[in-house]
Amino acid sequence: MIIYGVALLSACLVAGLYIGEVLGKAIGVQANVGGVGIAMLLLILACNLPRFRSLTSGTSAGGITFWSAMYIPIVVAMAARQNVAGALDGGVLALVAGVAAVIVSFAFIPLISRIGNAPVAPATAEEPAADE
């Protein structure tokens, strides 16, 4: 059932957030430290353990696939929002550094897309001679 996949994802998220809070308090920070990342690592670990194989295969995998597809853009948007707020508080230098990082990232897209893409030689299929 799809609900089992969603339940596994939720359990990993709750555990990851809890571990992140404990880690934050342990190092003296009043914030969650890496809770979402820990949750993703727990989900990856759970998906590869034989004990949870029944929860991560078949129709249950549909729930994990759906929320994984939703999860990453949401986390990126949340992190981007925090980075923008920090940059606005940090001044002009932080904004210039952010814009420069985006420009460099866009510049590397064509280079990275070429990695591993060897040119494919056109197939030379010989056509059989037609008898006249």
C-alpha positions, 0 to 999 in steps of 0.5 A: 500500500502507498500509505506504508511508503508515506509512513516510512518517509514520515518516520524518517523525517520525524527521527531526522528532525529529532536528531537534528534538534539534539545535535543542535543542542549538543553543539550549543546552537539554538537550531535544528542542525541537519535534520532534513539531511539526516532524514533523507539519509535515514530514508535511503538507509531504510530503503536498502535494508532487507527488513524494510524491503516490503515497505519500499517495493511494489505499491508502497514505493509509489508513496516514497517516489511521490514524496521524494519528488515533492520533498527535494524542491520544497527543501531547496525552496526553504533553504533558498528563502533562508539564504536570501533572508541572511543575504539581505541582513548581511549587506551588499557583499553577501548579495554580490557573492550570491549572484556570482555563485548563481552565474558561475553555476549557470556557466558550468551547466553546459560543461557538466552536461557534456560529461559522459556524453560521447558522440554517437557515430551514426549507424551505417545500415546497408540496405539490401540491393533491390532486384530489378 
